[in-house]
Amino acid sequence: MVEEQDGARRWPRTASPFEKWQDAEGLPIYRGSYVEDMYTLELKPWPRLGQLGAFVMLAEQEEDAGLVTEIRPGGQTEPQHHLFEMVIYILDGRGATSFWQQDGRKQTVEWQRGSLFAPPLNCYYQHFNLDGSKPVRMFSVSNAPQAINLYHDGDFVFDCPYVFKERYRADDTYFTDPGRSTGTRAWQTNFVPDVRSFRLEEWRERGAGTNMNFRLGNNTQMAAHISEFPPGHYKKAHRHGVGAHVIILGGAGYSLLWFEGEKERRKVDWLDGSVLSPKEAEYHQHFNTGPNHARYLALRFGVPGVGQGHSNQNPAWMTPDEIDGIPYEREDPAIYDLYVAECAKHGSTVELPRPQVAVPRTAS
């Protein structure tokens, strides 16, 4: 039945196949714009994994989905395989993951706090906690919503036997090869031992700092990048398509979130372990108020440079300024004033000079 709201006719909303599957899994679902601390987020038992878990569904979207999981000391997960891509970041702990194709040999890679990797598509894998006294906690982002919404069948997505040999052949160096540069600020690999110490390249388009983009596990949709910027600086405001989960790796600061035309900006304070995700076309801007460099990892939908095309998360409505960031001289002066006040509150020194606001030319 068509409903009427504010004088407009609207179809009543029904739950998507992914939402129905998600509800049936019985885990907590955290929504909104951010999660303040994934290290302490409350989780519940997840029979599918045999461990604890919680969904992180930020930015009101179903392009991709976040998931926090925890493995008890000395424990292991149930084996998994699925028809969606996933990127996994180790929040804390140490352990190992075994990978194998159906009736194929196993490969095992050990990981630690800060490691980053992606299970090959539909490959079997199983996580192990190698510490008998401390739990492992990890955060993953996947395009599971797209896969489940496409097939309308969660059982098929998790039980399909097809082997994607072009994705994964269990090559001896698959997880041990450190990778290679594929262009400016672009790295292709299947395993990053520690994202906190990975060497980045200079990138000043969005303000002072460094950056690196990753293509992992022969993925065609799920990717990652790392950015870092120095004390006393902040990034230019920008916006893009939905689906980027920004995980704080180190430093302290805040982000501002707002939509075009809004006068009020939402302020989100963050530190190591926070995650935020802007909505579709929502401006966001990151500020370092601490004494050290701030580094963050973005797990996101979109892999550039696959085949002849260029698949990324930038929709057609974006302008070049929005891709590289709104120039400082065009931003609202209140943004800089707030930054000065926040740095003073934290005992930090502002290094970025006050922007000279651009004055529109008048006809003579």
C-alpha positions as CSV (number, residue, x, y, z in Angstrom):
1,M,0.0,0.0,0.0
2,V,1.2,3.5,-0.8
3,E,1.5,5.8,2.2
4,E,1.3,9.6,2.2
5,Q,3.9,11.6,4.2
6,D,4.2,15.5,4.1
7,G,1.9,15.5,1.1
8,A,4.1,13.1,-0.9
9,R,3.2,9.5,-1.8
10,R,5.8,7.0,-0.6
11,W,6.0,3.3,-0.8
12,P,6.4,1.7,2.7
13,R,10.0,0.6,3.3
14,T,10.6,-3.2,3.6
15,A,13.7,-4.8,5.0
16,S,16.3,-5.8,2.4
17,P,17.5,-9.4,2.1
18,F,20.7,-8.4,3.8
19,E,18.9,-6.8,6.8
20,K,16.8,-10.0,7.2
21,W,19.9,-12.1,7.1
22,Q,21.7,-9.8,9.5
23,D,18.8,-9.8,12.0
24,A,18.7,-13.6,11.9
25,E,22.4,-13.8,12.9
26,G,21.4,-12.3,16.3
27,L,24.4,-9.9,16.8
28,P,24.3,-6.4,18.1
29,I,24.1,-3.8,15.3
30,Y,25.8,-0.4,15.9
31,R,24.6,2.4,13.6
32,G,25.2,6.1,13.2
33,S,28.3,8.0,12.0
34,Y,31.0,6.5,14.2
35,V,32.0,4.0,17.0
36,E,34.1,5.7,19.6
37,D,36.1,2.6,20.7
38,M,36.2,-0.7,19.0
39,Y,38.5,-2.2,21.6
40,T,35.7,-2.1,24.2
41,L,32.6,-2.4,22.0
42,E,30.2,-4.9,23.5
43,L,29.9,-8.1,21.5
44,K,27.8,-11.2,21.7
45,P,28.2,-14.9,20.8
46,W,28.0,-15.7,17.1
47,P,27.3,-19.3,16.3
48,R,28.3,-18.9,12.7
49,L,31.9,-18.0,13.8
50,G,31.9,-19.9,17.1
51,Q,33.2,-16.7,18.7
52,L,32.0,-13.2,19.6
53,G,30.9,-10.5,17.1
54,A,28.9,-7.3,16.4
55,F,27.9,-5.6,13.1
56,V,29.1,-2.0,12.6
57,M,26.5,-0.5,10.1
58,L,27.5,3.1,9.7
59,A,26.4,5.8,7.3
60,E,22.9,4.4,6.5
61,Q,24.1,2.4,3.5
62,E,24.3,-1.2,2.2
63,E,27.3,-0.9,-0.1
64,D,29.5,-2.5,2.5
65,A,29.4,-3.5,6.2
66,G,31.7,-3.5,9.1
67,L,32.1,-6.3,11.6
68,V,34.0,-6.5,14.9
69,T,34.9,-10.1,16.0
70,E,36.8,-11.4,19.0
71,I,38.5,-14.8,19.5
72,R,38.9,-16.0,23.0
73,P,42.4,-16.8,24.3
74,G,43.8,-19.9,22.6
75,G,40.5,-20.2,20.6
76,Q,39.7,-20.6,16.9
77,T,36.8,-19.7,14.6
78,E,34.7,-22.0,12.6
79,P,35.9,-22.3,9.0
80,Q,34.4,-19.8,6.7
81,H,34.0,-19.1,3.0
82,H,31.7,-16.7,1.1
83,L,30.8,-15.0,-2.2
84,F,31.8,-11.5,-1.1
85,E,35.1,-9.7,-0.6
86,M,36.5,-8.8,2.8
87,V,39.4,-6.8,4.1
88,I,40.5,-7.7,7.7
89,Y,42.4,-5.4,10.1
90,I,43.8,-6.8,13.4
91,L,42.9,-4.4,16.2
92,D,44.7,-6.3,18.9
93,G,46.3,-9.6,19.7
94,R,48.3,-12.1,17.7
95,G,47.4,-15.2,15.8
96,A,47.2,-17.0,12.4
97,T,44.8,-17.7,9.6
98,S,44.8,-20.8,7.4
99,F,43.6,-20.6,3.8
100,W,42.7,-23.4,1.4
101,Q,40.6,-24.2,-1.6
102,Q,38.2,-27.1,-1.5
103,D,40.3,-30.3,-1.4
104,G,43.4,-28.2,-1.7
105,R,46.5,-27.7,0.5
106,K,46.5,-25.2,3.3
107,Q,48.5,-22.1,3.7
108,T,48.9,-20.4,7.1
109,V,50.0,-16.8,7.7
110,E,50.7,-15.4,11.2
111,W,49.6,-11.9,12.1
112,Q,49.7,-9.4,14.9
113,R,48.2,-6.1,16.0
114,G,48.1,-3.8,13.0
115,S,48.2,-6.5,10.3
116,L,46.0,-6.2,7.2
117,F,44.9,-8.9,4.7
118,A,42.0,-10.1,2.6
119,P,40.7,-13.7,2.3
120,P,40.5,-14.6,-1.5
121,L,37.0,-14.8,-2.8
122,N,35.1,-17.9,-1.7
123,C,38.4,-19.4,-0.3
124,Y,38.1,-21.4,2.9
125,Y,39.7,-19.7,5.9
126,Q,40.0,-20.2,9.7
127,H,41.4,-17.8,12.3
128,F,43.4,-18.9,15.4
129,N,44.3,-17.0,18.5
130,L,47.9,-18.0,19.3
131,D,47.9,-16.3,22.7
132,G,46.5,-18.4,25.5
133,S,46.0,-15.4,27.9
134,K,44.6,-12.6,25.7
135,P,41.7,-12.4,23.3
136,V,42.2,-11.3,19.7
137,R,39.9,-8.5,18.3
138,M,39.7,-7.7,14.6
139,F,37.6,-5.4,12.4
140,S,36.6,-6.3,8.9
141,V,34.7,-4.5,6.1
142,S,33.0,-6.5,3.3
143,N,30.6,-6.1,0.4
144,A,28.4,-8.7,2.0
145,P,25.3,-6.5,1.7
146,Q,25.6,-6.4,-2.1
147,A,26.1,-10.1,-2.5
148,I,23.2,-11.1,-0.2
149,N,20.9,-8.4,-1.8
150,L,21.9,-9.7,-5.2
151,Y,21.1,-13.4,-4.7
152,H,18.4,-13.0,-2.0
153,D,19.9,-16.1,-0.4
154,G,22.3,-16.1,2.5
155,D,22.8,-19.9,2.3
156,F,24.0,-19.7,-1.3
157,V,26.4,-16.8,-0.5
158,F,28.0,-18.9,2.3
159,D,27.7,-22.4,0.8
160,C,28.6,-22.0,-2.9
161,P,31.3,-24.6,-3.8
162,Y,32.7,-22.8,-6.8
163,V,36.5,-22.4,-6.7
164,F,37.8,-19.1,-8.1
165,K,41.2,-20.4,-9.3
166,E,42.1,-17.1,-10.9
167,R,41.8,-15.4,-7.5
168,Y,43.8,-17.9,-5.5
169,R,46.0,-20.8,-6.5
170,A,47.9,-21.2,-3.1
171,D,51.1,-19.9,-4.6
172,D,54.0,-20.3,-2.2
173,T,54.6,-16.6,-2.0
174,Y,50.9,-15.5,-1.9
175,F,51.1,-14.2,1.7
176,T,54.8,-13.8,2.1
177,D,55.6,-11.5,-1.0
178,P,55.8,-8.0,0.4
179,G,54.1,-6.6,-2.7
180,R,55.0,-4.0,-5.3
181,S,54.3,-0.5,-6.3
182,T,51.8,-0.2,-9.1
183,G,52.0,3.6,-9.4
184,T,52.1,6.8,-7.4
185,R,50.9,6.0,-3.8
186,A,49.6,2.5,-5.0
187,W,50.7,-0.8,-3.6
188,Q,49.6,-4.3,-4.5
189,T,50.0,-7.1,-1.9
190,N,48.1,-9.8,-0.1
191,F,49.4,-9.1,3.4
192,V,50.6,-6.0,5.3
193,P,52.4,-7.1,8.5
194,D,51.8,-3.7,10.3
195,V,49.9,-0.7,8.9
196,R,51.3,1.5,11.6
197,S,54.9,1.2,10.4
198,F,54.2,0.8,6.6
199,R,56.1,3.5,4.7
200,L,53.9,6.1,3.0
201,E,54.4,8.5,0.2
202,E,54.0,12.3,0.3
203,W,50.6,13.5,-0.6
204,R,49.7,17.2,-0.2
205,E,46.6,17.5,-2.3
206,R,44.4,17.4,0.9
207,G,46.9,19.1,3.1
208,A,50.3,18.2,4.6
209,G,50.9,14.5,5.0
210,T,51.5,11.1,3.4
211,N,49.3,8.3,1.9
212,M,49.3,4.9,0.3
213,N,46.5,3.0,-1.5
214,F,46.3,-0.8,-1.3
215,R,44.9,-3.5,-3.6
216,L,44.6,-6.7,-1.5
217,G,43.9,-10.3,-2.3
218,N,43.1,-9.8,-6.0
219,N,40.0,-7.9,-4.9
220,T,38.0,-6.0,-7.5
221,Q,35.7,-4.1,-5.1
222,M,37.1,-3.9,-1.5
223,A,40.3,-1.8,-1.0
224,A,42.2,0.1,1.7
225,H,44.3,3.2,2.1
226,I,46.4,4.8,4.9
227,S,46.9,8.5,5.5
228,E,49.0,10.3,8.0
229,F,49.3,14.0,8.8
230,P,51.5,16.0,11.2
231,P,50.7,17.8,14.5
232,G,49.3,21.3,14.2
233,H,47.6,20.5,10.8
234,Y,44.2,19.4,9.5
235,K,43.0,18.0,6.2
236,K,40.9,19.8,3.6
237,A,37.2,19.2,3.7
238,H,36.0,16.7,1.0
239,R,33.1,14.4,0.2
240,H,32.6,11.3,-2.0
241,G,30.5,8.2,-2.3
242,V,29.5,6.2,0.7
243,G,31.3,3.2,2.1
244,A,34.7,4.4,3.5
245,H,35.3,3.2,7.1
246,V,38.0,5.4,8.6
247,I,39.9,3.6,11.5
248,I,42.1,5.7,13.7
249,L,45.5,4.0,14.1
250,G,47.3,6.6,16.2
251,G,47.1,10.2,17.4
252,A,44.2,12.2,18.8
253,G,41.8,14.7,17.2
254,Y,38.4,15.1,15.8
255,S,36.4,15.2,12.5
256,L,33.7,17.5,11.3
257,L,30.7,16.1,9.3
258,W,28.1,18.1,7.5
259,F,26.0,18.3,4.3
260,E,26.0,21.1,1.8
261,G,23.9,24.0,3.0
262,E,24.0,22.9,6.6
263,K,25.2,25.6,9.1
264,E,25.8,23.2,12.0
265,R,28.7,20.7,11.7
266,R,28.8,17.5,13.8
267,K,32.0,17.1,15.7
268,V,33.3,13.6,16.3
269,D,36.3,13.2,18.7
270,W,38.6,10.2,18.0
271,L,41.6,8.3,19.1
272,D,43.2,4.9,18.5
273,G,40.4,2.4,17.9
274,S,37.7,4.8,16.7
275,V,36.0,4.3,13.4
276,L,33.8,6.8,11.5
277,S,32.1,6.6,8.1
278,P,30.7,9.6,6.2
279,K,27.3,9.3,4.5
280,E,26.8,9.7,0.8
281,A,27.9,13.3,-0.2
282,E,28.6,14.2,3.4
283,Y,31.5,16.6,3.8
284,H,34.1,15.4,6.3
285,Q,37.3,17.0,7.6
286,H,40.0,15.5,9.9
287,F,41.9,17.5,12.5
288,N,45.0,16.6,14.5
289,T,45.0,18.1,18.0
290,G,47.7,15.9,19.5
291,P,51.5,16.2,19.8
292,N,52.2,13.3,17.4
293,H,51.3,12.4,13.8
294,A,47.8,11.2,13.3
295,R,47.4,8.1,11.1
296,Y,44.3,6.4,9.9
297,L,43.3,3.4,7.8
298,A,40.3,3.5,5.5
299,L,38.7,0.2,4.5
300,R,36.4,1.1,1.6
301,F,34.4,0.1,-1.4
302,G,36.2,0.6,-4.7
303,V,39.5,-0.5,-6.3
304,P,41.2,1.8,-8.8
305,G,43.1,0.5,-11.7
306,V,41.4,-2.9,-12.3
307,G,41.3,-3.8,-16.0
308,Q,40.8,-1.0,-18.5
309,G,38.4,0.9,-16.3
310,H,38.8,3.0,-13.2
311,S,36.4,1.8,-10.5
312,N,36.4,3.9,-7.4
313,Q,34.0,5.5,-4.9
314,N,33.8,8.9,-6.6
315,P,30.3,9.5,-8.1
316,A,29.8,11.6,-11.3
317,W,28.6,14.6,-9.3
318,M,31.9,15.3,-7.7
319,T,34.0,18.3,-8.8
320,P,37.9,18.3,-8.9
321,D,37.8,20.4,-5.8
322,E,35.8,17.9,-3.9
323,I,38.1,15.0,-4.9
324,D,41.3,16.9,-3.8
325,G,39.6,18.8,-1.0
326,I,38.0,22.3,-0.7
327,P,40.9,24.8,-0.7
328,Y,41.6,26.2,2.8
329,E,41.0,29.8,1.6
330,R,37.4,28.8,0.6
331,E,36.4,27.2,3.9
332,D,34.3,28.8,6.6
333,P,36.7,30.8,8.9
334,A,34.9,29.3,11.9
335,I,36.5,25.9,11.0
336,Y,40.0,27.4,11.7
337,D,38.8,29.2,14.8
338,L,37.5,25.9,16.3
339,Y,40.7,24.2,15.5
340,V,42.7,26.9,17.3
341,A,40.5,26.5,20.3
342,E,40.7,22.7,20.3
343,C,44.5,22.7,20.0
344,A,44.7,25.2,22.9
345,K,42.5,22.9,25.0
346,H,44.9,20.0,24.4
347,G,48.1,22.0,24.8
348,S,49.0,21.7,21.1
349,T,50.5,24.3,18.7
350,V,48.8,25.2,15.5
351,E,51.3,24.9,12.6
352,L,48.9,25.5,9.7
353,P,48.8,29.3,8.9
354,R,45.4,30.9,9.1
355,P,43.9,30.7,5.5
356,Q,43.6,33.9,3.6
357,V,39.9,33.9,2.7
358,A,39.4,34.3,-1.0
359,V,37.5,37.6,-1.8
360,P,35.2,37.3,-4.8
361,R,36.1,39.7,-7.6
362,T,33.6,42.5,-8.4
363,A,32.9,43.9,-11.8
364,S,34.7,47.3,-12.4
